[in-house]
Structure formats: C-alpha cells, structure tokens
C-alpha cells in the first residue's frame, strides 16, 4: 500500500502534467524510478524540451524538501515544479512555482542535526517563480 507521501507525490506529478497539457505542452510522466525527472515536456513544435522534478506538499507550506542531489542536478533544461496543495483554501487550485534548477541549487538550504539531515527550498526564496510557466517557452 502506498504511503501518504507517495500518494501526495503522485498527485503532484499528475496535477503538473495536467496543467502543462492545459497550457498546450506535451507532457509525459516518467517511471517513478527515474532520478531527477518526474515529467518530460516539450512544446508542440518540439523546439523546447525540459525535464521537470516535482516536489509536492500536502498542504500549504513555507518550504519543500528537495534532496541533496538538487545541488548537482543543474542544467538549462531542468526545472522544478514546487507544488503546495491547499486543502484548507481551495483544494482544486494548487500553488505552482516553476523554478530553474540553477536557482534551486543556489537557494538550497542544508540543515542537519544529530538524527536527521534536510535539503530545502523556501517559498520566500522562489516567490517570484509562482506560476512562471513561461520559463518553459511558448506552446
């Protein structure tokens, strides 16, 4: 049986893919075992192609856990879609932040204590990328 975290992650991937399709892009979710790319996307003329890593929070939060590899997975064609589901506000309309991987790597915060280690990106550091679908080019 899938965990709540797995279900939240899958929901985020399919919400982003659906939004990309609504915007006129061709979007294809990858195998769940693909490292770094949850969705492969291109415009309809196949001139702009991107890989998208989706990180989803079950409720509106001030940060996303992105993992240590976010520091290394940087390219012009790799972006993050950081998603906050909003069950308390409007469960049908998530918050989307479309952030270049370079920005995620630059804004990555590493926090470590005796038992745990986290790599996060905070909303305040990527706020200008809210609904920045234009990063992917035109459809």
C-alpha positions in Angstrom: 0.0 0.0 0.0 1.3 3.4 -0.9 2.2 5.9 1.8 0.6 9.3 2.2 3.9 10.9 1.0 3.9 8.6 -2.1 0.3 9.5 -2.9 1.0 13.2 -2.4 4.0 13.0 -4.8 2.0 11.1 -7.4 -0.9 13.6 -7.2 1.6 16.5 -7.6 3.1 14.9 -10.8 -0.2 14.4 -12.4 -1.5 17.8 -11.5 1.6 19.4 -13.0 1.2 17.2 -16.1 -2.4 18.2 -16.4 -1.6 21.9 -16.1 1.1 21.6 -18.7 -1.4 19.9 -21.1 -3.9 22.7 -20.4 -1.3 25.2 -21.4 -0.6 23.4 -24.7 2.5 21.5 -23.8 3.1 17.8 -24.5 3.8 16.3 -21.0 4.8 12.7 -20.2 5.3 11.5 -16.6 8.4 9.2 -16.3 8.8 6.0 -14.4 8.8 6.6 -10.7 12.3 5.2 -10.6 13.7 8.0 -12.8 16.2 10.0 -10.8 15.6 13.8 -11.1 12.9 13.8 -13.8 9.2 13.2 -13.0 7.9 14.7 -16.2 9.4 15.2 -19.7 7.8 18.1 -21.5 8.1 19.8 -24.9 6.2 22.5 -26.8 4.1 21.3 -29.7 6.8 22.1 -32.2 9.3 20.1 -30.2 11.7 23.0 -30.1 11.9 23.4 -26.4 12.2 20.3 -24.2 12.6 20.1 -20.4 12.8 17.7 -17.6 10.7 18.6 -14.5 11.3 17.4 -11.0 8.0 17.8 -9.0 8.0 18.4 -5.2 4.6 18.5 -3.5 3.4 19.4 -0.1 0.0 18.0 1.1 -0.9 21.5 2.5 0.3 25.0 2.0 3.8 25.1 3.5 6.8 27.6 3.6 9.3 25.2 2.1 9.8 22.0 0.1 12.3 19.1 0.8 14.2 18.7 -2.4 17.1 16.3 -1.5 20.8 16.5 -1.7 21.0 15.9 -5.4 19.4 19.2 -6.1 22.8 20.8 -5.8 24.2 18.7 -8.7 21.2 18.3 -11.0 21.6 21.6 -12.7 21.0 22.4 -16.4 19.3 24.9 -18.6 16.6 22.3 -19.5 15.9 21.0 -16.0 13.3 22.8 -13.8 11.5 22.2 -10.6 7.7 22.4 -10.1 7.2 23.1 -6.4 3.6 22.5 -5.5 1.6 23.4 -2.5 -1.8 21.7 -2.3 -4.3 23.8 -0.4 -7.0 21.7 1.2 -7.9 24.5 3.6 -8.2 27.2 1.0 -9.2 25.7 -2.4 -8.4 22.0 -2.9 -8.9 22.4 -6.6 -6.3 25.1 -7.2 -2.7 24.3 -6.0 0.1 26.8 -5.8 2.7 26.1 -8.5 6.3 27.5 -8.5 8.2 26.8 -11.7 11.9 27.2 -10.8 15.0 26.7 -12.8 17.3 24.0 -11.4 20.1 26.6 -11.1 18.0 28.7 -8.8 17.0 25.7 -6.7 20.7 24.8 -6.3 21.6 28.4 -5.3 18.8 28.7 -2.8 19.2 25.2 -1.3 19.3 25.2 2.5 21.1 22.4 4.3 20.0 21.6 7.8 21.5 18.9 9.9 21.1 17.7 13.5 22.1 14.6 15.3 19.3 12.4 13.9 18.4 14.0 10.5 19.5 15.9 7.5 17.4 18.1 5.2 17.8 19.9 2.0 15.1 22.5 1.4 14.0 25.4 -0.7 11.9 28.1 0.9 8.9 29.9 -0.6 10.4 33.3 0.2 13.4 32.5 -1.9 11.4 31.4 -5.0 8.3 33.6 -4.7 8.9 35.3 -8.0 8.6 32.0 -9.8 4.9 31.5 -8.8 3.0 30.4 -11.9 6.2 31.1 -14.0 5.2 28.6 -16.7 6.7 30.9 -19.3 10.1 29.5 -18.3 9.2 26.6 -20.5 8.7 28.8 -23.5 5.6 29.1 -25.7 3.4 26.3 -26.7 
